[in-house]
Amino acid sequence: MFVITADQVGSRRTADLVAGALADIQGALGPRLALPADRTAGDELQAVTADARTAVELVLRLSRDGRWSVGCGIGAVDGLADSTRASTGPAFVAARDAVEAAKKSRTRLSVRGGVDALGSAAIEPLADLLLLLRARRSPPGWELADLLSTGLTQADAAQQLGITPQAASQRARAAEIAAEAAAVPALVRLLELADAPTSSATVSAADGTVASGPVSPGSTRAKGARP
């Protein structure tokens, strides 16, 4: 399982961002979360998912504007409660350690837990490189990247932006959109590998709830769960 804990940067000097972030997360990723994302403290939020790709997307979403310190914890859960903040387990402990470490990180991201500390040894450096690349992206580059993320082709995005296909290609290269597209699946795979031996959670195909224990052959197992 993957637990994402995010702490608002400079919350004493800025308006509360948690409510808006929770609404954004639920709108974009809600069906893929094990429980609704939740406020766990005054300026902190938390989400839990069994899906590595969802974890990566959530980290990238929260890290985009530099307003959050983000910790990703990898591991088992002791059983999900009625809410994210009431749930417990090694993944939650790892996420707490990770968010504290993230506050001292250049990219404000840290990963903890998983197999043989694979999170910090392999995942975190690759994630840092991707976040540093994204931090250099210009507003026009983000315009194009956001359109492409909806499924538009580059030609269609160029038309919508009112620029030539050649200009769109130049903008895509400057924004390193292809590099990000290549890095994300690699991050997802590393998260899956880090979680594989530690996860005992299962996901019901019917309602998306998570429970512990063996799974029948016809059920849907959480990514990384032990057969």
Legacy VTK file of the C-alpha trace (Angstrom):
# vtk DataFile Version 3.0
C-alpha trace
ASCII
DATASET POLYDATA
POINTS 227 float
0.000 0.000 0.000
1.019 3.611 -0.502
0.261 6.389 1.955
0.835 9.985 0.868
1.110 12.570 3.633
1.478 16.221 2.634
2.198 19.175 4.893
1.432 22.710 3.684
4.549 24.864 3.345
4.433 28.141 5.271
0.935 27.514 6.585
1.329 30.134 9.312
1.897 32.816 6.682
-0.558 31.722 4.004
-4.207 30.816 3.664
-5.314 27.255 4.325
-4.882 25.105 1.207
-6.009 21.769 2.583
-9.713 22.008 1.761
-9.057 22.977 -1.846
-6.404 20.292 -2.260
-8.711 17.617 -0.862
-11.453 18.604 -3.297
-8.966 18.522 -6.175
-7.626 15.098 -5.163
-11.087 13.600 -4.761
-12.225 15.013 -8.081
-9.216 13.717 -9.994
-8.290 10.508 -8.174
-11.071 9.724 -5.702
-12.266 6.414 -7.213
-8.691 5.117 -7.158
-8.105 5.813 -3.457
-8.710 3.188 -0.772
-10.476 5.830 1.353
-11.321 9.490 0.765
-8.330 11.786 1.204
-8.523 13.410 4.620
-7.199 16.274 6.720
-5.028 14.714 9.424
-3.916 17.928 11.142
-4.511 21.633 10.733
-2.256 22.024 7.709
-1.773 18.409 6.658
-3.597 15.957 4.411
-3.281 12.252 3.767
-4.377 9.742 1.137
-3.961 5.982 0.798
-4.040 3.828 -2.322
-3.134 0.313 -3.382
-2.221 1.514 -6.875
1.334 2.667 -7.616
0.342 4.819 -10.593
-2.186 6.676 -8.471
0.515 7.280 -5.857
2.837 8.754 -8.493
0.096 10.955 -9.940
-0.799 12.211 -6.477
2.823 13.040 -5.654
3.211 14.934 -8.934
-0.066 16.788 -8.418
0.896 17.935 -4.916
4.491 18.764 -5.841
3.708 20.860 -8.895
3.623 24.301 -7.284
5.995 23.803 -4.343
3.326 24.470 -1.721
3.534 21.057 -0.053
6.145 18.882 1.614
5.177 15.406 0.405
5.996 12.070 2.017
5.281 8.715 0.391
5.157 5.718 2.717
5.277 2.176 1.334
4.208 -0.910 3.241
1.375 -2.862 4.782
-1.627 -1.501 6.661
-3.138 -3.008 9.788
-6.598 -2.725 8.302
-8.317 0.390 7.069
-10.664 2.179 9.448
-13.646 4.325 8.500
-11.334 7.198 7.582
-7.787 7.670 6.380
-6.662 9.481 9.519
-7.971 6.692 11.759
-6.121 3.959 9.846
-2.789 2.535 10.975
0.090 0.347 9.883
3.709 0.421 8.702
2.824 2.387 5.561
1.395 5.200 7.702
4.474 5.233 9.941
6.701 5.359 6.854
4.669 8.248 5.429
5.103 10.199 8.676
8.875 9.675 8.551
8.875 10.618 4.868
7.012 13.907 5.236
9.351 14.998 8.022
12.336 14.205 5.795
10.668 15.991 2.870
10.727 19.268 4.787
14.530 19.199 4.527
14.662 18.049 0.900
15.334 20.360 -2.043
12.335 18.953 -3.889
10.191 18.689 -0.731
9.628 14.997 -1.442
10.774 11.917 0.421
9.976 8.209 0.116
10.243 5.724 2.974
9.503 2.038 3.522
9.310 -0.812 1.077
11.763 -3.597 0.363
15.286 -3.115 1.739
14.778 0.651 1.802
14.233 0.571 -1.975
12.110 3.684 -1.597
14.913 5.958 -0.509
17.665 4.110 -2.381
16.147 3.991 -5.853
12.772 5.692 -6.078
13.582 8.983 -4.405
16.530 9.989 -6.667
14.515 9.321 -9.824
11.523 11.189 -8.411
13.783 14.098 -7.464
15.144 14.335 -11.013
11.619 14.372 -12.422
10.480 17.056 -9.981
13.520 19.227 -10.750
12.784 18.861 -14.461
9.155 19.866 -13.936
10.202 22.831 -11.785
12.021 24.301 -14.796
8.948 24.081 -17.031
7.620 27.420 -18.247
3.935 28.431 -18.148
3.643 27.833 -21.933
5.202 24.416 -21.402
2.645 23.609 -18.728
-0.139 24.761 -21.047
0.929 22.173 -23.593
1.608 19.460 -21.019
-1.821 19.903 -19.451
-3.548 19.618 -22.809
-1.585 16.499 -23.732
-2.472 14.940 -20.382
-6.143 15.028 -21.399
-5.403 12.729 -24.336
-5.101 15.318 -27.085
-2.510 14.747 -29.773
0.254 17.301 -30.068
-1.263 18.530 -33.341
-4.671 19.012 -31.709
-3.073 20.751 -28.744
-1.205 23.078 -31.097
-4.451 23.974 -32.831
-6.166 24.661 -29.513
-3.252 26.865 -28.408
-3.229 28.721 -31.714
0.370 27.781 -32.544
1.960 25.808 -35.356
2.801 22.110 -34.970
6.465 23.084 -35.245
6.096 25.545 -32.378
4.332 22.878 -30.313
7.208 20.462 -30.939
9.724 23.062 -29.811
7.652 23.790 -26.726
7.368 20.074 -25.928
11.135 19.633 -26.170
11.808 22.636 -23.946
9.270 21.343 -21.416
10.837 17.843 -21.464
7.396 16.306 -21.876
8.791 13.144 -23.475
11.289 12.709 -20.643
8.494 12.915 -18.080
6.394 10.440 -20.042
9.298 7.979 -19.936
10.108 8.525 -16.258
6.601 8.066 -14.857
6.219 4.362 -15.810
9.671 3.690 -14.355
8.637 5.291 -11.067
5.421 3.299 -11.041
7.327 0.051 -11.553
9.806 0.862 -8.780
6.942 1.570 -6.386
5.322 -1.744 -7.296
8.584 -3.592 -6.651
9.106 -1.789 -3.354
5.614 -2.681 -2.178
5.406 -6.276 -3.407
6.647 -8.268 -0.378
5.213 -5.899 2.236
1.620 -5.542 1.108
-1.033 -7.890 2.464
-3.943 -5.711 1.390
-6.558 -6.732 -1.133
-9.032 -4.707 -3.105
-12.608 -5.693 -3.764
-13.509 -5.274 -7.414
-17.073 -4.532 -6.409
-16.612 -1.603 -4.055
-12.914 -0.757 -3.993
-12.561 -1.481 -0.270
-9.343 -2.899 1.105
-9.016 -5.864 3.429
-6.318 -8.258 4.592
-5.994 -11.952 3.921
-5.931 -14.390 1.013
-7.740 -13.619 -2.190
-9.757 -15.988 -4.295
-8.597 -16.457 -7.908
-11.502 -14.447 -9.245
-10.967 -11.381 -7.094
-8.900 -8.292 -7.812
-5.688 -8.109 -5.776
-4.080 -4.862 -4.814
-0.947 -4.110 -6.772
1.991 -5.612 -4.964
-0.080 -7.931 -2.760
1.421 -11.332 -2.014
-0.414 -14.229 -3.718
LINES 1 228
227 0 1 2 3 4 5 6 7 8 9 10 11 12 13 14 15 16 17 18 19 20 21 22 23 24 25 26 27 28 29 30 31 32 33 34 35 36 37 38 39 40 41 42 43 44 45 46 47 48 49 50 51 52 53 54 55 56 57 58 59 60 61 62 63 64 65 66 67 68 69 70 71 72 73 74 75 76 77 78 79 80 81 82 83 84 85 86 87 88 89 90 91 92 93 94 95 96 97 98 99 100 101 102 103 104 105 106 107 108 109 110 111 112 113 114 115 116 117 118 119 120 121 122 123 124 125 126 127 128 129 130 131 132 133 134 135 136 137 138 139 140 141 142 143 144 145 146 147 148 149 150 151 152 153 154 155 156 157 158 159 160 161 162 163 164 165 166 167 168 169 170 171 172 173 174 175 176 177 178 179 180 181 182 183 184 185 186 187 188 189 190 191 192 193 194 195 196 197 198 199 200 201 202 203 204 205 206 207 208 209 210 211 212 213 214 215 216 217 218 219 220 221 222 223 224 225 226
